[in-house]
Amino acid sequence: MITKLFPYLYFEGKGQEATHFYTDALGGKIAGILTYGEANEGDMEGVPEAARDMIMNAQVDLENGDLLMISDVVPEMGTAFRHGTNMALTLFFNDMEEARTVFHKLAEEGTISMELHKTFWSPLFGTLTDKFGIDWQISVEGETS
């Protein structure tokens, strides 16, 4: 069962500014901000120095209980910023098999940009663009060790 569905907004180096703007404009509070430099215990392998202070993930808790997630796109890391379509829908699951099933269904006739795999924040995470051009992030909640 899908446990949550949240919008994920992407920015071209303005993630910090956007996080504070949306927090104020939408009446929320910042639940967390993680820069590329802070991620993975500061391991910058594969991350350009210019991205050190850019947002890898910011979470804004909205007053109605919803969550808004924000990230900066780093072109040197193989991602592309697409102005006007710079968002993805993120599905959270508590069951790995269901996450795999939904991931592969959404990927039919689409493009997988990151295969499902374990990350330091999720036991299973992957990204794709479906056949209609919608970007999706699939994430399993739970322990990563």
ABEGO torsion letter per residue (X at the ends): XBABBBBBBBBBGAAAAAAAAAAAAAGBBBAEBBBAAABGGGBABGBBAAAAABBABBBBBBAAGBBBBBBBBBAAAGBBBBBGABBBBBBBBABAAAAAAAAAAAABGBBBABBBBBBAABABBBBBBBAAGBBBBBBBBEBAX
